[in-house]
């Protein structure tokens, strides 16, 4: 006969096993998370840039910090018919992003859920590109390009940038804010990129918002300062920290 004490110990063991499995699943999902443009390097030739074939796209231990791992995509809580704004308070100035909730409801919902929990606060924008494509990438709690929230969201609004050119690319105009992913469908997490100069990319990165003029100017200054080490792709020479991120209905 199983005693109540034995039963409690068994339940504790079962709970621990479930927690370990969830953490292992989160680590596997996070390891697939990487920078935007992962599958788009070939397009750089058409844009007049260099192909960085030696770039390290994945880290060795790409797990999100335990305190910031979610258990799944958050339940829909926004009004898809309303207008939302995301404010990125950074050490280089505020960037206000008008979010397109009608065309990207699950993306906006995810950002609001994460922002409400302080997920982005105190994180660094880890990547700047200054050749061929012109983006500042943020949203990784680890600051390495490998972190994520522990879940993925589907791509949205991929036809919102118009018909692709003959080389398969579309123009992400300066001011566009879009989701990063691994280059595979449905692999967006928390990483996103801010386009500070027109950039040609495959239409596979969800465009979900537009920066205001002041925010675009701030990001352009970061771009003008260049990349640490003098390369065209890497950590920005002028470090950018997301001090506070909020998403609210207008």
N, C-alpha and C positions, 0 to 999 in steps of 0.2 A: 504494500500500500504506500502511495506517495504522500509524504507528510506536507504540511503547509509550507514548512521551511524549504524543503526540497523543491516544491513548486515555485516558490519565489526565486530561488536560485536559477531554476531553469528558465523562468520568464526573463530574468536579468541577462542570462547568457543569450537568449534569443534576441533580445533588444539590442545587445552589443553587436551581435552578428549582423543585424539589419543596418545598424549605423555604419559598420565597417563596409558593408556592401554599397550603401549610398555614397560614402566617401570615395570608394574605389570607382564607382560609376561617374561621379563628378570629376575625378582626376582624369579619367579617360576622355570625357567630353571636353574638359578644359584643354587637354593636350592637342585637340584638333583646332583650338582657337588660335588664330594668328592675325597677322596684319591685313589690312585692306590691300588690295592689289596683288595678293599672292598668286592669283591665276592670270594676271594681266600683264606680266612683264614683257611679253612679246609685242604688245601694243606700243611700248615705248619707242620702238624703232620708227613706227609711223609718225609718232609725235616728235621725232627728232632727238630723242634722248638715248641714253645708254641702257643696255640690258644688264641688270645686276645679277648675273647668274650665280654668283657666289654668296648672295645674301643668305643669312641664317634666318629661316622663317619660323622654326619651331625651337623651343627651349628643351632642355633635357628633362626637366621636372615641371611640366606645365600644369600645376594645380593651383586653383584659386585659394586664397587664404581661407581657413575654415570658417572664420567669423563672417565671411562674405559669400559663402556658398549657399545658393538657394536650393530648394527641393524640386522646383519645376517652374515652368512659365507661370507668371501670376495670373490670377483670374481677371477677366475684363472688368475694369472699374471706372473707365473714363467714358465720357459722352462723345461718341465718334462724330457727332454732328457739331460739336463745339470747337472753338479755336483754343489752342494751347501754346504756351511759350516756355521755353527752357532757358534759364539764365545760368551761364557759366561764369562764376566769379573767379577770376584768375589773378595771379600776381602781375600780369601784363595788361590788365583791364578786363572789363566785363564784356561778355559776348552773349547777346540775346538772339535766340533762335526761334523763329516762327515755325511751329510744327504742323504738318499736314495730317491731322487725325482722320480726316475723311478717307484719304488714300492709304494711310499707313496706321490703322488703329492699333494693331498688335505691337508695332514698334513703339508708338507713343505710350501705350499702356505699360509696356515693359520699362521704358525710361522713367516714367512717373513713379512706378513702384520702387525701382532701385533708388531714385533720387530721394524719395520720401524716407527711405531707410538710411540715407547718408552714405550709400555705397560708393559714390564717386568722390566724396569729400576727402581732400588731402592727397589725391592721386596725381601722378605726373603724366603729361602728354609725352609719350615715349619716342615718337618717331616723326621726323620731318623729312620730306623729299623736296629737292630743289632742282631736279633735272628730269625733263620729260613729263613728269606729273608733279603737281604742286599741292601737297596736302600736309596737314598737321594731324597726327593721329593720337587719340586719347581714349580713356575709358577702361584701361587695364589696371586693376588694383595692384598688380605686381610691378607695373612699369617696365615690363620686358617684352610685351607683344604676345605673351602666351597665356595670360590670365583671362578669366571670364566668370560669369555668375553661377555656372553649374547647370545651365539649361540653354537651349537654343530657341530662336524664334524664326518663323518662315519669312521668306523674302516678300516684299510688297512693292507695288508701284514701279516695277522694273521697266514698264513702257512709258514712264512719265518723262523721259528725257528725249523722246522722239525716236524716229527710225534710225537704226544703226547705219553707219557709213559702209563703204565697200569692204573695209578691213574688219568690220564687225564691232567697231568702237562707237561710242556716243560721247558727247561732250558734257562733262560735269562742270557746269559754269562756276566761276568764282562766286563764293558765297554759299554754295551748296553744302549741306551737311548730310552725310550718308553713312550707312552701316558698313563696318568692316566684316569680313568673313574669311573662310579658308580658300575661297575660290570655288567651293562646292555649294549646291543649292541648300538652303535652309540651315546654314551654319552660323548665323549671326548670334551674338551674345550681348556683350556690353560695350565692345570697342566700336568707335566711330571715327570718322575723319572729316576735317574742315578743309574745304577746297578754297585756297586763297588766290588761285589763278586758273583760268580755264584748263582743264585736263581731259585727255582722251583715255577712256577706260572701257572695258566690256560692260554691257548693261546688266551687271549681276550684283550691284551693291545698292541696296534700298536707299533711295533719296527721300529723306523724311522731313527736311527742314531747310530754312534759309537764314543765314546770319544777317543781322542788321549792319548798317554802314560802319558804325563805330567798332563793332566786333570784327568785321572783315579787315578793317584798317589795323587793328591790333594783331591779328594773325599774320597779315602781310608784313608787319615789322619783324615778327619772329622769323618769317621766311627770309626776309632780307638779311637778317643777321647770319643766316647760314647754319650748316650742320657742324657739330663738334668734330674736329679732326679733319675738316675741309673736304669731306666726301659729299656726294649728292644725296645720300640716304643714310639716316642715322639719328641719333639723339640731337635735338636742337641745341645750338650753341647758346641761345638765350633760353634757359630752362623755363618751362611753363607748368605751373601747378594749378589744378582745379581746387580752389580753396573751398568752394561751396557750390553745389548744383541743385537747382530747384526747377520743378515743372509745375505750372499752374494754369488753370483755365483763365482765358482772357475775359 
